[in-house]
């Protein structure tokens, strides 16, 4: 186990450093923040002075070395947009993004498990087909369209829920529903496939022959042994919610990392974008590691060697 953790941590460092390098070079090729920060009537002297002030006049290899050394110290510099340290600014938004992701998973995972089990119990039936259609619709529908539709119906017309922002539990309902349809569809279909396979195995037939109640057979035996692919997919969805909720955070004006990153990209705020992607990369790496470590608890046959 220890050797496995060391290898995974070393590989995670390589992944984060590689991603940071890619982001650095891409961001420095998409535009000049000094041009955006200055008014159109600014002179060339003012432009060159601002580039020097921001450190953009140095050669690209020098800027890259400075960036990598700063990242090693968790110092990404000051935000060009808000003129405060970039990493603390991102960390202020992390709890909001985690809150939205957790609410989405708490809504979607139980529904997905129930739908997947029901579809597996009666494969090929009307129930199975209806759940499959619902799952495919959840995966296929465009998030931004669904978000706008929910706002129009439940916030603008019915006035049951707020349109945007963050506050009490009512504020998270519409964003969580919008983000939850995709996990419901994917996890539901994975649960169905895994449960159909488990329910056809001999140990399930033996358990039923011994007189165990179907509820016990499904919950204690079949669902537990089908948990590995379900947990893997749930971890992937959690990572996707943390780094892919950019559009929904923007539509609902949710003050999370995704919305902050969009604003930073629009303003060519290199330090803020780099800090946000660094935090997201670390979060995804940690999530993947936790999912891998959970395998040995779900299935004692799994060994890390």
FENCORVEN-V151586 format. One record per residue. RES is the residue in one letter. D_LAST is the distance of its C-alpha to the last C-alpha in Angstrom with 2 decimals. Layout:
RES;D_LAST / RES;D_LAST
//
This chain:
X;6.92 / X;9.32 / X;7.65 / X;6.56 / X;10.19 / X;11.69 / X;10.64 / X;11.90 / X;14.95 / X;15.83 / X;15.70 / X;17.74 / X;20.26 / X;20.72 / X;21.33 / X;23.81 / X;25.61 / X;25.96 / X;27.30 / X;29.65 / X;30.99 / X;31.69 / X;33.43 / X;35.47 / X;36.89 / X;37.55 / X;39.35 / X;41.47 / X;42.60 / X;43.76 / X;46.74 / X;48.46 / X;48.43 / X;51.57 / X;53.55 / X;52.52 / X;53.34 / X;56.80 / X;59.79 / X;61.14 / X;64.15 / X;62.12 / X;63.19 / X;61.13 / X;61.49 / X;60.02 / X;57.11 / X;56.37 / X;56.73 / X;54.22 / X;51.69 / X;52.10 / X;51.76 / X;48.48 / X;47.15 / X;47.18 / X;49.50 / X;46.88 / X;45.25 / X;42.13 / X;39.83 / X;41.22 / X;40.64 / X;37.05 / X;36.38 / X;38.10 / X;36.04 / X;32.67 / X;33.84 / X;35.06 / X;31.81 / X;30.00 / X;32.57 / X;32.34 / X;35.92 / X;36.83 / X;40.54 / X;43.24 / X;43.64 / X;46.47 / X;47.57 / X;47.68 / X;47.84 / X;45.31 / X;41.79 / X;39.55 / X;36.32 / X;38.12 / X;40.02 / X;36.85 / X;35.35 / X;38.57 / X;37.83 / X;34.17 / X;35.12 / X;37.43 / X;34.80 / X;32.31 / X;35.22 / X;36.01 / X;32.43 / X;31.99 / X;35.38 / X;34.56 / X;31.35 / X;33.15 / X;35.81 / X;33.86 / X;30.83 / X;33.01 / X;35.45 / X;32.81 / X;31.24 / X;34.73 / X;35.83 / X;32.75 / X;33.09 / X;36.83 / X;36.47 / X;33.99 / X;36.39 / X;39.23 / X;37.86 / X;40.68 / X;43.07 / X;45.08 / X;42.70 / X;39.72 / X;41.73 / X;42.98 / X;39.50 / X;38.28 / X;41.26 / X;40.67 / X;36.98 / X;37.95 / X;40.71 / X;38.38 / X;36.08 / X;39.08 / X;41.49 / X;41.86 / X;40.89 / X;43.79 / X;46.31 / X;45.09 / X;45.20 / X;48.76 / X;49.82 / X;48.54 / X;50.30 / X;53.49 / X;53.57 / X;52.23 / X;53.11 / X;56.15 / X;57.99 / X;57.00 / X;56.25 / X;53.74 / X;51.01 / X;51.03 / X;50.64 / X;48.33 / X;47.11 / X;45.14 / X;46.44 / X;46.27 / X;44.26 / X;46.77 / X;45.73 / X;42.14 / X;43.12 / X;44.12 / X;41.24 / X;38.71 / X;40.39 / X;40.45 / X;36.77 / X;35.79 / X;37.12 / X;34.39 / X;31.49 / X;33.60 / X;34.00 / X;30.44 / X;28.74 / X;31.58 / X;31.12 / X;27.35 / X;28.06 / X;30.72 / X;28.63 / X;25.72 / X;28.28 / X;30.35 / X;27.43 / X;26.51 / X;30.20 / X;30.70 / X;28.18 / X;29.53 / X;28.15 / X;30.22 / X;33.24 / X;32.72 / X;32.54 / X;35.72 / X;37.38 / X;36.84 / X;38.91 / X;36.40 / X;37.81 / X;36.60 / X;35.71 / X;33.37 / X;31.84 / X;31.25 / X;30.08 / X;28.10 / X;26.65 / X;26.86 / X;26.32 / X;23.34 / X;21.54 / X;22.70 / X;21.40 / X;18.18 / X;20.21 / X;22.91 / X;20.83 / X;19.36 / X;22.97 / X;24.32 / X;22.07 / X;23.29 / X;26.81 / X;26.53 / X;25.54 / X;28.41 / X;30.80 / X;30.04 / X;30.60 / X;32.76 / X;35.44 / X;37.65 / X;40.41 / X;40.62 / X;40.71 / X;43.50 / X;45.45 / X;45.37 / X;45.82 / X;42.75 / X;42.12 / X;38.41 / X;36.31 / X;36.92 / X;40.68 / X;40.68 / X;38.79 / X;41.34 / X;44.17 / X;42.60 / X;42.19 / X;45.82 / X;46.96 / X;44.76 / X;43.40 / X;40.67 / X;39.35 / X;39.17 / X;37.39 / X;34.82 / X;34.25 / X;33.94 / X;31.40 / X;29.38 / X;29.31 / X;28.43 / X;25.56 / X;24.09 / X;24.59 / X;22.89 / X;19.80 / X;19.64 / X;20.28 / X;17.50 / X;15.00 / X;16.60 / X;16.50 / X;12.76 / X;12.36 / X;15.07 / X;13.28 / X;11.84 / X;15.47 / X;17.05 / X;15.13 / X;13.65 / X;12.13 / X;9.54 / X;6.09 / X;3.77 / X;0.00
//
